[in-house]
Amino acid sequence: MSAALLAVWLPILPSAKSRNQVALIPLMGVLFLSTMGKLRGHDLTTLLSIYSTVVLAFTLGAVGRKEDVRVAVRQGEDPLGTPTSKSDPANRRLTIQISISIAVAFALWAWLKYGQ
């Protein structure tokens, strides 16, 4: 999943700074989840399923939205936009796609975790 995240996000980001920040996501995710897993007593399987779900959601959220991500990053905003930029069609499309991908990834995770 980390490779998929990097394969989708790195080519669409307009600046070296934004690419460096995205390149750190897998490392930071693993560090955060391993720390939280130890504190909460989760096993490795649960941690990997959570990590994969989050990474899948944001990977699918950016697929096909190269120009929308570039517009958002160039504006110096979070790719999800801010309340004042929600009227911008690029930010609206990106926000909708990422929101749907988060819901789909979570539903898939819940089905795989509890539905079987």
C-alpha positions as CSV (number, residue, x, y, z in Angstrom):
1,M,0.0,0.0,0.0
2,S,2.9,2.3,0.7
3,A,4.2,1.8,-2.8
4,A,0.8,2.5,-4.3
5,L,0.5,5.7,-2.2
6,L,3.9,6.9,-3.4
7,A,3.2,5.9,-7.0
8,V,0.0,7.9,-7.1
9,W,0.9,11.0,-5.1
10,L,4.5,11.7,-5.9
11,P,4.0,12.3,-9.7
12,I,1.1,14.7,-9.2
13,L,2.6,17.0,-6.6
14,P,4.0,20.2,-8.0
15,S,6.9,20.9,-5.6
16,A,9.8,19.1,-4.1
17,K,8.7,20.1,-0.6
18,S,5.3,18.6,-1.1
19,R,6.8,15.4,-2.5
20,N,9.2,15.1,0.4
21,Q,6.3,15.5,2.8
22,V,4.3,12.7,1.1
23,A,7.4,10.5,1.0
24,L,7.5,10.6,4.8
25,I,3.9,9.4,5.2
26,P,4.7,5.6,5.2
27,L,7.5,6.1,7.8
28,M,5.4,8.3,10.0
29,G,2.4,6.0,9.7
30,V,4.3,2.9,10.7
31,L,5.9,4.8,13.7
32,F,2.6,6.2,14.8
33,L,0.7,2.9,14.5
34,S,3.4,0.8,16.2
35,T,3.5,3.2,19.1
36,M,-0.3,3.3,19.4
37,G,-0.4,-0.5,19.0
38,K,1.9,-1.0,21.9
39,L,0.0,1.5,24.1
40,R,-3.4,-0.1,23.2
41,G,-2.2,-3.7,22.9
42,H,-3.2,-4.3,19.3
43,D,-1.6,-7.1,17.3
44,L,0.4,-6.6,14.1
45,T,-2.5,-7.9,11.9
46,T,-4.8,-5.2,13.2
47,L,-2.2,-2.5,12.9
48,L,-1.4,-3.4,9.3
49,S,-5.1,-3.5,8.4
50,I,-5.7,0.0,9.8
51,Y,-2.6,1.3,8.1
52,S,-3.6,-0.3,4.7
53,T,-7.1,1.1,5.0
54,V,-6.0,4.7,5.6
55,V,-3.4,4.5,2.9
56,L,-5.9,3.0,0.4
57,A,-8.4,5.7,1.2
58,F,-6.0,8.5,0.4
59,T,-4.5,6.8,-2.6
60,L,-7.9,6.2,-4.2
61,G,-8.9,9.8,-3.2
62,A,-6.2,11.2,-5.5
63,V,-6.5,8.9,-8.5
64,G,-7.5,11.0,-11.5
65,R,-7.2,14.3,-9.7
66,K,-3.8,15.5,-10.8
67,E,-4.8,19.0,-11.7
68,D,-7.1,19.4,-8.7
69,V,-4.3,18.4,-6.3
70,R,-1.9,20.7,-8.0
71,V,-4.3,23.6,-7.7
72,A,-4.9,22.9,-4.0
73,V,-1.1,22.6,-3.3
74,R,-0.3,25.7,-5.3
75,Q,-2.8,27.7,-3.3
76,G,-0.8,26.7,-0.2
77,E,-3.8,24.9,1.2
78,D,-4.5,21.4,2.5
79,P,-5.5,19.3,-0.5
80,L,-9.0,19.0,1.1
81,G,-9.4,22.7,0.9
82,T,-10.5,25.2,3.5
83,P,-14.0,26.6,4.2
84,T,-13.2,29.6,1.9
85,S,-12.0,27.5,-0.9
86,K,-14.8,25.0,-1.0
87,S,-16.4,27.1,-3.8
88,D,-13.5,26.3,-6.0
89,P,-14.6,23.4,-8.3
90,A,-11.1,21.8,-8.1
91,N,-11.2,21.6,-4.3
92,R,-14.8,20.5,-4.3
93,R,-14.1,17.6,-6.7
94,L,-11.1,16.5,-4.7
95,T,-12.9,16.8,-1.4
96,I,-15.8,14.7,-2.7
97,Q,-13.5,12.0,-4.1
98,I,-11.4,11.7,-1.0
99,S,-14.5,11.7,1.2
100,I,-16.1,8.9,-0.8
101,S,-12.8,6.9,-0.8
102,I,-12.5,7.2,3.0
103,A,-16.1,5.9,3.4
104,V,-15.5,3.0,0.9
105,A,-12.2,2.0,2.4
106,F,-13.6,2.0,6.0
107,A,-16.6,0.0,4.8
108,L,-14.3,-2.5,3.1
109,W,-12.2,-2.7,6.3
110,A,-15.2,-3.2,8.5
111,W,-16.6,-5.9,6.2
112,L,-13.3,-7.8,6.1
113,K,-12.7,-7.4,9.8
114,Y,-16.2,-8.1,11.2
115,G,-18.3,-9.4,8.3
116,Q,-16.8,-12.8,7.8
